[in-house]
Amino acid sequence: MECHVSKGIINYEVCGEGSPIIVLHMMGTDHRSMKSWLEPIFIERDDWKRIYVDIPAHGKSAITEQVKGTEDMLDMIIEFIDTVLPNQMFSVIGASFGGYLAQGIIHKKRESIKGICLLATALHLPGSERKLPAKVVYEEDNSLFGELDEDIYIAFQLLMVYQNKSNLLTFLKEVQPGRSLANREFLASDWKKEGYYYKFEPFSNVEQLHQPTLIILGRQDSICGYEDQIKLLRKFNHASFAILDQAGHMIQIEQRATLISLVMDWLFRVDKHFN
């Protein structure tokens, strides 16, 4: 499905009926990387309307020349939400850069937010030295990489702690299809130099947020880390906060069972809070 907004087009897929959840994927792939692991959760409880979004410049979501950075992407997503969910309450799930976009949505529309789930989330840290663990690899099967495309090989090695056949097959099935659709021209440009961080600090306009929240991080995540995110606990006073060992940036692949269990608990808490 497509939604035309002032700075481009938002492509999205809707599954189920019920309380809406906006789902935002990480940079460089598309909505299928989230749908693949989230949908099994709802086989037994189809009381949530899952709205899987291709974030701007990803998947089939197109941008105009007006889009210079993250704030423009956020404007597009908020315009999309106001169009498809006018005056409605909703929850939000965001992974990595999608988590940073989610924080912008929460800042702008906090009165409309029911629940918050941030997975391996990026943070608003302009001018700060990020605390990142060193890159580690706990398992590496070099026999897998002989005929692998170099671009895929580099991404897989960067993102994964357990570089085995099972994880590679999952990566190729769930993440790589979206990577082939990403707007590489825009993403490879210099937009991050001046346009990555918001001009505002998320949540600076409120002392605390009371929505049921889940924050999940990988102990071996060398992309977004886990230490800096501890500051989020000061804002979210109903947050479950998990740092998962034996997981890098791709928690949804390397620690899927634990992740699903935590998300199911979060959904229960959102239900309980509003019912």
N, C-alpha and C positions, 0 to 999 in steps of 0.2 A: 504494500500500500504506500501511497505517496501523499505528503502534505506539503503544499507550496507555501513557503514563508518568504519574508522580504529579502533575505540574503541567499536564497537557494531553495533546495528541496530536501525534505527529511523523508527517508525511506524507513518503513517500520513494519513489524509483523505483530498481530494481536492473537493471543491464545487465551481461550477461556473467558468466563464472565465472573463478575464480582468486584471486589475491592481492587482498584487499579494499582499496578506497580510499573513504574518506568525503569527499564533496565538499560544500562549504558556500559558498553564494552571497553576494553583497553585500546590504546592507540595501535594502529597498524593492521587491524583485522576487521571483522564486522560482527553483527548481532548474533550470528550463528555460534560464535565462540562462547556465548553466554547461554543461549537457548539449549545447547546440547547437554549441559549438566544440570540446568535448572528445571527443565520440563519433567524429568522423572519424579521430581518432588510432588508434582501436582496430579499425578495419576490417581491417587486416592483422595485428593481434596481439591476439586476444581471450583473453589470459591474465590479465586483471585484472577483478575484480568491482567495478564502479563503483556506488557507493551515493549517489545524488543526493538530498540532504536539503532539504526546505523548512525553513529555520530557524524557530524559534518566532515566532509572530505574522506569519508570511509564508506565501504560498501557501495550502495546505490544512492547515497545521499550526496547531492551536488551542491557546490558553493559558487557564489559569484565573486567577482573581483573585489567586492566590498569586504570580504572576509580576510582579515589581516592577522587574527590570532584567536586566543581562547575566549576572550570576551565576546567576540562576534559569533563564535560557535555557541556560546551560552545563550546569546540573544536568540539564535535560531531555535534552540531547544525549548526555551521558555515560550516563544511564540507558538511552537508546535504544541506544547502542553496546554496552553491557553485555548488552542483551537480544538484539540481532540478531547480535552477534559475541562471544559469551561466551568469554573466555579466548583470544581470537585476536589475532594481530599484524595491524596494518593501517597504511596510509598515510593522509595527510590533505592535501587541497587546500582552501585557503580564500582567498576574494577579499574585500578591503576589510574590512567588519565581520565577514564570515565568516572572514577571516584572524585577526582578534582572538579570535573564538571558537576557532579552531584552536589558537592559542597557549595558551588555557586548557585545551584537551584535552591538549596536549603536556605542560603543567605537571602535570596530574592523572594522566596515564597514559603517561608517557614510556617506561616499560619495554615498552609494547605498540606503540610507534610504529616503523614501518619506514622511512618516508620523509616528507618535509615539503615542501610547495610553497605559498608565500605570494605572492599576486598583488595588487598595489596595496594592501597590507595596512595596516589601522589598527594603532595601537600603544598600549601602556599608558603614557600620559603625563599622569597627573593633576597638575594644578597647574602644568604646564609650558607654556612658550610654544612652540607648534609652528612649525617652519620650513617654510613653504609657499611655493612659487613663485606669482607673480602669475598670475591667470587670463589666458590668451591664446587667441586664435582665429586659426588659420592659413588657414582657408577657411570662407566663409559664403555659402550660397545662400538669400537671403531669399525667393526665389520659392516655397520649400518650405513656408513657415510660415503662409501666408495662411489656410488652412482647418484648420490644426492645432489641436487642443484645447489650451487655455492651459496646463494641467497638464503635458501632454507637451512642449510647447514650452519651458517653463521647465526641465524636467528635462534635455532634450536639449541646450539651450544651456549649462547648468551643467556637464554631464558631458563634452561633446565638444570637442575642439580642431579637428577637421575636420568641419564642419557641412554635409555634402553629401548628395546624394540617396541614394547607396549606403549611407552610414552611417545615415541616417534609416530606410531600409527595413529594415536589419539590426536597429536599435534597436526598431522597431515589431514585428518578427517575434519577436525573442528576449528582449527586456527588458520591453517594455510589457505583455505578457500577465500577467506576474507582478506588475507594479505595480498592476494592476487588482484583484488578489486580496489585497494586503497589508492588514493590520489597521491602517487609518489612524487609528482612534480611539486605539489604544495608542501607535502610533509618533508621533502628534502630541501626546501628553500630555507631562508634565514628567518622565518617567522618566529622561531623560538627566542631569538635574541632579544626582541623587544615586545613580543606578543604572547609569550607563554603564560606569564603570571597576570592575574587580575590586577586592576588598579585599586581594588578594594581588598580588604582582608576578610575572608569568609568568617561569618559569625561575630564579627567585631561589633555588630549592632545589637547584640543580646548577651546577657551574662551567662545564661545556661539554656540548653535545649532539653526538653523533657520527653521527647518521643523515644519509644523503644528502639534501641540502636545495637547494631552488631558491627564490630571492627575486627577483621581477620587479616593477619600478617604472616609472612613467611620468615622464619628465623634465619634462613640463608638467602633472603632476597637482596641481591646486590644492586637491583634497579631502583627500588623505592625504599628499601630498608624496613626497620620496625621501631627503632628507638625514637625518632622524631615524632612518630604518630602518638606516642604516649601523652603528648600535650592535649590530644583530643578528649581525653578522659575528664579534663577540667571543664569542658563545655557540655559533654553529653552525660547527664547524671543518671540515665537509665541505659548505660552501655554495657554489653558483654564485650570483653576485649580478649582476643586470643592470638597468641604468637605460636605458630605451629612449627615444631622442629621437623627437619627433613623435608623442607619445602622452600623453593626459591620463589620467583615471581609468578610462576604458573601453579598457584595453589590448587586451582580447579582440576588440574591434571595430577599433580603429585600427592595431594591429600584430599581427594574427592570425597571419600566416605565421611571423613571428619567434617569437611566443609558442609556437606549436605545436612548432616546432623545438626550443626550449628544454625544453619539457615532455617531448618524446620522449627527449631526452638524459637528463633527470632519471629517467625510468622505466628507462632502460638502467642508470643508476648504481645505482638501488635494486635492480634484478635482480642486478647484479654483486656488490653488497655482501652480499647474502643467499644467493647461490648460488655 
